[in-house]
Amino acid sequence: MRIGIVCPYSWDVPGGVQFHIRDLAEHLIGLQHEVSVLVPSDEETPLPPYAVSAGRAVPVPYNGSVARLTFGFLSAARVRRWVHDGDFDVLHLHEPTTPSLSLLTCWAAQGPIVATFHTSNPRSRAMIAAYPILQPALEKISARIAVSEYARRTLVEHLGGDAVVIPNGVDVDFFADAVPKAEWQGGTIGFIGRIDEPRKGLPVLMKALPRILEAVPGTRLLIAGRGDEAEAVAGMPAEVRDQVEFLGMISDEDKARLLRSVDLYVAPNTGGESFGIILVEAMSSGAAVLASDLDAFAQVLDAGDAGQLFDTENPDALADAAVELLCDPARLAALRAKGSSHVRRFDWSTVGADILSVYETVTDGSATVAPDERTGLRARFGLARD
């Protein structure tokens, strides 16, 4: 099958959507499909052989973050050329409601189109206002995928229609087989995310850290991600700062090694999350997970059975839960075991097969995903509705 995938966000700045698209493309190529991925990127950005640049992206505030998108006449021309030259059996667009390459492709393309919706934002006035502009493009979409029930709910409430829920995928064995790093072991808490993006929740964790260190002396916090490191620890006592180590941007291999090494992975995100791929990666690595009780996180963590949840934006609740876990090796071990078992449902062997079944449905000439298939897929992920 010839498959064209469109990434809305710049390849230069890693994020969950980009990682999902990269891993999906490589999974499909491994199954002998022909795949091309159209991405925004700077000229100097190294791209994998299956990726095609559509030009430099510009930063745009979006869903509590800053998205780097490409849009305009030049981008539209590159999209049309890519679609024409690719002669794809199916096009797979991600986030087609953003002013991005995905929307441009939706306007330009004919034939089977699958769209994946990642965003969870139940109060998006912008999406409601833009609906009349988006409607003609969205009507060309043959099948819709949402990465979670919360992304599906956003789609239904703002744009109508429905979507099959297929979660983001992870190569579970890549993380499970990583070798721990000795210097990252021994009383360590891990955090991975953009340091200066408030919704990733690092300030919440920093406020909780003094109480954690008081109760469990010698604990270290390892932080991986880009941002202003000095600002992140500004105003903290020296003895607390000394227990914080910034690792900067790390490779996928080191991310897996970090997650395999820490005693506890903390995800203190404050909102705007439709899934939580880092939780899946942490569970794949065998890490015990402590996360804010966002709806999407609770879904990924099996309502708290595969990971501990705490009240969102509550540093005291985070500190209490972290101390309880760090002082209870048996509970940590139980969470690791449950997470390692639970996470298999997110492996690409399962997720990739479900996405391919959607491709096959639309290329067989069906205008939409059949209701019985939609119900079956929801049921597989525990999302069936009455």
C-alpha positions, 0 to 999 in steps of 0.5 A: 500500500502507498501511504502518505502521512502528514505531520502538522507540527515541525520536525525540529521540535520533538513532541508526542504527535511527531513521535507517533507519526515517526513510529507509525511510519517506521512500523508500516515500512517494516511491514513492507508498505511504501510510506512518505511523511510530509513535515514542516522543517528547517533546511538544516534539520536532518530528516529520515529518508521517508520524510519530505520537507514542506518548509520552515514552520512558524510558532503559533499559540495553540491549546495551552502550548506553542505549535510550530506550523507551516501554512500559506501559498508556498506550502500549499504548492508543495502539498499539491506537488507531494500529493500528485507525485505520491499517487497514494492509496490512502492519505493519513492526516493528523490534526486537520483542524489546525492551520497546517499542512494537514488542512492544506492537504485535505483541501488539495487531495482526492480519494481515501483520507484518514484523519487522526485527532489528538487534541483534547480541548472541550472549550475550544472557541476557536474550533467552534468559530472555524467550523464553517471554514473547516466543514468542506475539508472535513467532509472529504475525510473518509474515516476519523481516528481519535487517540483517546476518548477525550480527543473523540469527545472534543471532535464530537462536541465541536465538529459533529460526527464520530471517530474510532478510538485508537491510542498512540502506539509505543515500541514496548520492547525498545523501552523494556530492553533498555539498560539502566544507567548506574548514575541515574539509579538509587533514590531517583525521581524522573521528569521528561518534558519542556521545562518552561511549558506550564502545562507540563507541570514542572512548577508543581513538582518543584513546589512538592520537592522540599517536602519529598526531600524532607521525608526521604533524604537523598532523593534526587530529581532528574529532569530531561527537556529543553528550557530555562534551567536556572528559572526552574530552580529560582528561589529554591534553597541551595540544599534542594537545588543540589538534589536536582540534575538537569540532563537537557535534551536526550536521545530516545535511547537515553530516554529509555535508559532514564525511565529504566533507571528511576525509582519513580516517574512523575507526570505533574501535567496540569491540562491540555493532554489528550493521551499521555504517551510518556506514561506509556513509555514509562510503563514500558520501561518498567517504571512506577508512575505517579501522575496528575489525575487528568481524565486522559492520564487516568484512562491510560493508567487504567483508572489508577490501577497501573499507576498512582494518581494525585490531585492535579495542580496540588503540590501537597498531594503530589508530595504525599503520594511520592513519599508514600511510594518511595517509602513502600518498595512493595507498592512500587514493585506492584505498580511496575508489574501492573504497568508492564502488563497493562502497557502491552495494549499500546504496542505497535503490534496492536495499534498498527494493526488497528490503523491498517484496518482503517486504511483497508476499510477506506481503500476498499471503497467504504465512505466511513468506518463501519459501525460494527468495526467502530464498536469493536475497536472501542470495546478492545480499548475499554471505550465502548458506549451504550 
